[in-house]
Amino acid sequence: MGGIYLAGLVLILSFVLGKVSDFTAASVRRLSLRFKINEFITAFFFLGIATSIPEIAVAVFSAIRGVPELSFGNLIGANIVILTFMIGLAAVFSGKLSVHKAIHRDDFFLTLMLVGLPIPFILNGYISRVEGLVMMVAYGYFLLHFFWRRRAYRKQSKATHLRGTVQRDIAIFLVSSIVLLIVSYVLVQVSLTAAAALGIPILVVGLLMISLGTNVPEVSFVLNQASRRYTKDKDIVTGVLLGNVVLNTPTLGLLALIRPFSIGNLQMVWVSAAFLAVVLYATWVFFLSERKLTRREGILLLLLYALFVGYQLGLFSRLFPGSFS
């Protein structure tokens, strides 16, 4: 019973982490509106960074505690959650999710390439500082690329009836960021205890529990944006989700720079890498087949995530003994 209690506490803390990041993201969005920054760039970079603070904090504290596999699982799991569950959900509730109006084709391809960059590095179960540096440099080039292409994204955000002041928004951002750091530290401690009590690999805790929990609060954001609240600005959904997932690559690089690490369960690493590769390919094909993601394709992405969860929980090995050992 203690293990189940701790597992529930991990999910609750992950949810709190994601919920607090909503305040951070909201303050960043209001600041971008006040300064009339391009809407997609705001969503892709500023909101993407704001909503990725939990993953960055977990990476730092995991490295400090000597359990980088917890953050590794969280980062890879978060990529799969966003590219299947979150994007699939947005497509189902919006009817279609367009990408060509929000981001240019070449930039979209570069984004997916950066997300997939860690795949060849993790296949041997070890990530070195050199590989971590490569991921950080690749993200630096990515930022420079978008800086060179900034004139291609000229549409500005629309600032209307914003309450409060700039100072208030900055204060909210700072306070919520501090809370994120505190909750992230507690989450890492509880996750280690939960994994030991349940007798499950710490990698699974990151892959399923933390990665899903930190993204649960974004479900309401995705549904509101995709369905009714901002019907003319759905590209903000694409921007936030892609901005969130692309930042996981330099975060993984930061983790390796702080503490190079190895993962003992190579089979789990290979399966996770294979799922991520399939998801990236499906995302590319689905979005560019008709220049949008349809409701049917969104359902397929949701089923793909269910397949990933089912495998990690060992459901298939129980249904088909000997086939997945």
Solvent accessible surface area in square Angstrom, and as a share of the most:
residue,aa,sasa,rsa
1,M,194,0.87
2,G,46,0.44
3,G,10,0.09
4,I,114,0.58
5,Y,146,0.56
6,L,31,0.15
7,A,12,0.09
8,G,29,0.28
9,L,50,0.25
10,V,0,0.00
11,L,76,0.38
12,I,104,0.53
13,L,27,0.13
14,S,0,0.00
15,F,87,0.36
16,V,54,0.31
17,L,0,0.00
18,G,0,0.00
19,K,89,0.38
20,V,22,0.13
21,S,1,0.01
22,D,43,0.22
23,F,121,0.50
24,T,0,0.00
25,A,14,0.11
26,A,42,0.33
27,S,0,0.00
28,V,20,0.11
29,R,39,0.14
30,R,55,0.20
31,L,34,0.17
32,S,2,0.02
33,L,16,0.08
34,R,59,0.22
35,F,130,0.54
36,K,119,0.50
37,I,57,0.29
38,N,18,0.09
39,E,6,0.03
40,F,8,0.04
41,I,29,0.15
42,T,0,0.00
43,A,0,0.00
44,F,3,0.01
45,F,24,0.10
46,F,87,0.36
47,L,5,0.03
48,G,0,0.00
49,I,75,0.38
50,A,2,0.02
51,T,9,0.05
52,S,0,0.00
53,I,27,0.13
54,P,2,0.01
55,E,2,0.01
56,I,51,0.26
57,A,3,0.03
58,V,0,0.00
59,A,0,0.00
60,V,45,0.26
61,F,39,0.16
62,S,0,0.00
63,A,1,0.00
64,I,111,0.57
65,R,108,0.39
66,G,34,0.33
67,V,25,0.15
68,P,6,0.04
69,E,44,0.20
70,L,0,0.00
71,S,0,0.00
72,F,2,0.01
73,G,0,0.00
74,N,0,0.00
75,L,1,0.01
76,I,2,0.01
77,G,0,0.00
78,A,0,0.00
79,N,3,0.01
80,I,0,0.00
81,V,0,0.00
82,I,0,0.00
83,L,0,0.00
84,T,0,0.00
85,F,53,0.22
86,M,0,0.00
87,I,3,0.02
88,G,0,0.00
89,L,23,0.11
90,A,0,0.00
91,A,0,0.00
92,V,32,0.18
93,F,103,0.43
94,S,18,0.12
95,G,22,0.21
96,K,109,0.46
97,L,2,0.01
98,S,31,0.20
99,V,2,0.01
100,H,66,0.30
101,K,162,0.69
102,A,5,0.04
103,I,2,0.01
104,H,75,0.34
105,R,145,0.53
106,D,104,0.54
107,D,0,0.00
108,F,1,0.00
109,F,100,0.41
110,L,43,0.22
111,T,0,0.00
112,L,12,0.06
113,M,109,0.49
114,L,9,0.05
115,V,0,0.00
116,G,14,0.13
117,L,45,0.22
118,P,2,0.01
119,I,27,0.14
120,P,84,0.53
121,F,37,0.15
122,I,2,0.01
123,L,80,0.40
124,N,101,0.52
125,G,5,0.05
126,Y,94,0.36
127,I,3,0.01
128,S,28,0.18
129,R,130,0.47
130,V,107,0.61
131,E,36,0.16
132,G,0,0.00
133,L,94,0.47
134,V,63,0.36
135,M,0,0.00
136,M,68,0.30
137,V,94,0.54
138,A,26,0.20
139,Y,24,0.09
140,G,29,0.28
141,Y,111,0.42
142,F,2,0.01
143,L,75,0.37
144,L,90,0.45
145,H,32,0.14
146,F,7,0.03
147,F,113,0.47
148,W,152,0.53
149,R,79,0.29
150,R,113,0.41
151,R,171,0.62
152,A,44,0.34
153,Y,20,0.08
154,R,179,0.65
155,K,105,0.45
156,Q,106,0.47
157,S,7,0.05
158,K,119,0.50
159,A,44,0.34
160,T,90,0.53
161,H,184,0.82
162,L,52,0.26
163,R,210,0.77
164,G,42,0.40
165,T,74,0.43
166,V,47,0.27
167,Q,133,0.59
168,R,125,0.46
169,D,0,0.00
170,I,80,0.40
171,A,50,0.39
172,I,42,0.21
173,F,65,0.27
174,L,98,0.49
175,V,92,0.53
176,S,7,0.05
177,S,20,0.13
178,I,100,0.51
179,V,54,0.31
180,L,0,0.00
181,L,85,0.42
182,I,104,0.53
183,V,19,0.11
184,S,0,0.00
185,Y,106,0.40
186,V,62,0.36
187,L,0,0.00
188,V,0,0.00
189,Q,47,0.21
190,V,20,0.11
191,S,0,0.00
192,L,34,0.17
193,T,73,0.42
194,A,0,0.00
195,A,9,0.07
196,A,84,0.65
197,A,59,0.46
198,L,56,0.28
199,G,66,0.64
200,I,58,0.29
201,P,63,0.40
202,I,25,0.13
203,L,5,0.03
204,V,14,0.08
205,V,0,0.00
206,G,0,0.00
207,L,1,0.00
208,L,17,0.09
209,M,30,0.13
210,I,0,0.00
211,S,0,0.00
212,L,57,0.28
213,G,3,0.03
214,T,5,0.03
215,N,1,0.01
216,V,56,0.32
217,P,6,0.04
218,E,6,0.03
219,V,30,0.17
220,S,59,0.38
221,F,53,0.22
222,V,0,0.00
223,L,46,0.23
224,N,36,0.19
225,Q,7,0.03
226,A,0,0.00
227,S,45,0.29
228,R,166,0.60
229,R,135,0.49
230,Y,76,0.29
231,T,78,0.45
232,K,185,0.78
233,D,22,0.11
234,K,57,0.24
235,D,27,0.14
236,I,1,0.00
237,V,0,0.00
238,T,3,0.02
239,G,0,0.00
240,V,4,0.02
241,L,1,0.00
242,L,1,0.00
243,G,2,0.02
244,N,0,0.00
245,V,0,0.00
246,V,3,0.02
247,L,12,0.06
248,N,3,0.01
249,T,1,0.01
250,P,11,0.07
251,T,5,0.03
252,L,2,0.01
253,G,0,0.00
254,L,54,0.27
255,L,0,0.00
256,A,0,0.00
257,L,55,0.27
258,I,68,0.34
259,R,102,0.37
260,P,36,0.23
261,F,12,0.05
262,S,71,0.46
263,I,15,0.07
264,G,81,0.78
265,N,65,0.33
266,L,63,0.31
267,Q,80,0.36
268,M,25,0.11
269,V,1,0.00
270,W,128,0.45
271,V,29,0.17
272,S,1,0.00
273,A,2,0.02
274,A,55,0.43
275,F,28,0.11
276,L,0,0.00
277,A,43,0.33
278,V,79,0.46
279,V,0,0.00
280,L,18,0.09
281,Y,151,0.57
282,A,15,0.12
283,T,1,0.00
284,W,58,0.20
285,V,58,0.33
286,F,35,0.15
287,F,1,0.00
288,L,34,0.17
289,S,67,0.43
290,E,104,0.46
291,R,134,0.49
292,K,55,0.23
293,L,1,0.00
294,T,29,0.17
295,R,115,0.42
296,R,180,0.66
297,E,19,0.08
298,G,0,0.00
299,I,80,0.40
300,L,88,0.44
301,L,1,0.01
302,L,43,0.21
303,L,108,0.54
304,L,35,0.17
305,Y,18,0.07
306,A,58,0.45
307,L,84,0.42
308,F,0,0.00
309,V,36,0.20
310,G,4,0.04
311,Y,42,0.16
312,Q,18,0.08
313,L,90,0.45
314,G,21,0.20
315,L,77,0.39
316,F,41,0.17
317,S,45,0.29
318,R,175,0.64
319,L,123,0.61
320,F,112,0.47
321,P,109,0.69
322,G,65,0.62
323,S,79,0.51
324,F,81,0.34
325,S,120,0.77
